[in-house]
Amino acid sequence: MSSPVTTPSTKPNTIGDPILSATGLTKVFVSGGKEFRAVDDVSLSVNAGDVLGIVGESGSGKSTVARLVMRLIEPTAGRIMFEGGDLTAKSGEELRRMRRHMQIVFQNPHSALDPRHTIHSALAEPFLIQSKLRGIELERGIDALLDIVSLPKAFKYRYPHELSGGQKQRICIARAVALEPRLLVLDEPTSALDVSVQAQIITFLQELRQRLNLTYLFISHNLAVVRHICDHVIVMNQGKVLEHGTTEAVFAHPQNDYTRQLIDSVPRLPRLAG
Ligand SMILES: Nc1ncnc2c1ncn2[C@@H]1O[C@H](COP(=O)(O)OP(=O)(O)OP(=O)(O)O)[C@@H](O)[C@H]1O
């Protein structure tokens, strides 16, 4: 990779084609000898260039879906297709190669960064593990990442505790885009941040998506944010998909009582600026 992250890579995906799909996704956890169906026969599809939101109350299975599609945990049943390849059938080196194109950003940037390591080392990690970038090229790669997330280059000498929550989340996002992924799974990326910083990160994520031709799977229980940035939305309850459709249709004409209650439970649904 000669010019890391400075320009979008040539994408094999055509805008509008499904980049990620899951069918019959099921996860049964066994805890204390009891089975619990956290995700129950979930199917979804995200088109290249789109933002698919997953909403639902706490415990509805959103994060479990995120971890399943990334294959961070094994599904009990179901199939996950990514860029035409069956992710559920891959293992070892093949899985590692496919995973390079899909990355996840977690809710809590405070725990995602190792307090003993500098930002330099956090940002160098993906390059060192999955690319041949070394020496001056590696430095350029790290600087380019800081540039992409609008942080000063000097930040690479800092430790995580010297950064604000929003800055830490920018570093996590920078790390996630280091290897030019095509899909970002964003699991409540702003909920651990101050309200004032949340809007900044959302705006930043929207700009980043355009700039790097990214596709997002965006998990949130903040309906205002979902309405603002998602093209399509899935509503989950007790591990199942209750409703899915364009964001506009789901919010304007919810088909399901649960969705209606979810929307109604937000006192006012302000349209975010921008
Ligand atoms: N490793 C596990 N073992 C047992 N149960 C689990 C495990 N992980 C998650 N669960 C359970 O699965 C259900 C779904 O959890 P999940 O984290 O996916 O929900 P969520 O919708 O993301 O919630 P939140 O919005 O609070 O993050 C919960 O009841 C949770 O307790």
The ligand as an SDF file (V2000), in Angstrom:
LIG
                    3D

 31 33  0  0  0  0  0  0  0  0999 V2000
  -21.8420  -13.7850   26.2740 N   0  0  0  0  0  0  0  0  0  0  0  0
  -23.1300  -13.7810   26.6510 C   0  0  0  0  0  0  0  0  0  0  0  0
  -23.6340  -14.7760   27.4210 N   0  0  0  0  0  0  0  0  0  0  0  0
  -24.9210  -14.7900   27.7830 C   0  0  0  0  0  0  0  0  0  0  0  0
  -25.8230  -13.8340   27.4150 N   0  0  0  0  0  0  0  0  0  0  0  0
  -25.3670  -12.8280   26.6550 C   0  0  0  0  0  0  0  0  0  0  0  0
  -24.0160  -12.7360   26.2430 C   0  0  0  0  0  0  0  0  0  0  0  0
  -23.8720  -11.6140   25.4750 N   0  0  0  0  0  0  0  0  0  0  0  0
  -25.0720  -11.0280   25.4470 C   0  0  0  0  0  0  0  0  0  0  0  0
  -25.9770  -11.7540   26.1450 N   0  0  0  0  0  0  0  0  0  0  0  0
  -27.3940  -11.4400   26.3360 C   0  0  0  0  0  0  0  0  0  0  0  0
  -27.9940  -11.2980   25.0560 O   0  0  0  0  0  0  0  0  0  0  0  0
  -28.9750  -10.2660   25.0650 C   0  0  0  0  0  0  0  0  0  0  0  0
  -28.6710   -9.2930   23.9510 C   0  0  0  0  0  0  0  0  0  0  0  0
  -27.5010   -8.5540   24.3130 O   0  0  0  0  0  0  0  0  0  0  0  0
  -26.9300   -7.4080   23.3810 P   0  0  0  0  0  0  0  0  0  0  0  0
  -25.7030   -6.8820   24.0330 O   0  0  0  0  0  0  0  0  0  0  0  0
  -26.8200   -7.9310   22.0080 O   0  0  0  0  0  0  0  0  0  0  0  0
  -28.1140   -6.3360   23.4390 O   0  0  0  0  0  0  0  0  0  0  0  0
  -28.1360   -4.8360   22.9230 P   0  0  0  0  0  0  0  0  0  0  0  0
  -29.4270   -4.6600   22.1920 O   0  0  0  0  0  0  0  0  0  0  0  0
  -26.9080   -4.5200   22.1940 O   0  0  0  0  0  0  0  0  0  0  0  0
  -28.1930   -4.0320   24.2870 O   0  0  0  0  0  0  0  0  0  0  0  0
  -27.5260   -2.5970   24.6830 P   0  0  0  0  0  0  0  0  0  0  0  0
  -28.2960   -1.5600   23.9070 O   0  0  0  0  0  0  0  0  0  0  0  0
  -27.7880   -2.5150   26.1570 O   0  0  0  0  0  0  0  0  0  0  0  0
  -26.0820   -2.6510   24.3280 O   0  0  0  0  0  0  0  0  0  0  0  0
  -28.9470   -9.6630   26.4540 C   0  0  0  0  0  0  0  0  0  0  0  0
  -30.0170  -10.1900   27.2100 O   0  0  0  0  0  0  0  0  0  0  0  0
  -27.6210  -10.1000   27.0230 C   0  0  0  0  0  0  0  0  0  0  0  0
  -27.6920  -10.2560   28.4200 O   0  0  0  0  0  0  0  0  0  0  0  0
  1  2  1  0
  2  3  1  0
  2  7  2  0
  3  4  2  0
  4  5  1  0
  5  6  2  0
  6  7  1  0
  6 10  1  0
  7  8  1  0
  8  9  2  0
  9 10  1  0
 10 11  1  0
 11 12  1  0
 11 30  1  0
 12 13  1  0
 13 14  1  0
 13 28  1  0
 14 15  1  0
 15 16  1  0
 16 17  2  0
 16 18  1  0
 16 19  1  0
 19 20  1  0
 20 21  2  0
 20 22  1  0
 20 23  1  0
 23 24  1  0
 24 25  2  0
 24 26  1  0
 24 27  1  0
 28 29  1  0
 28 30  1  0
 30 31  1  0
M  END
$$$$
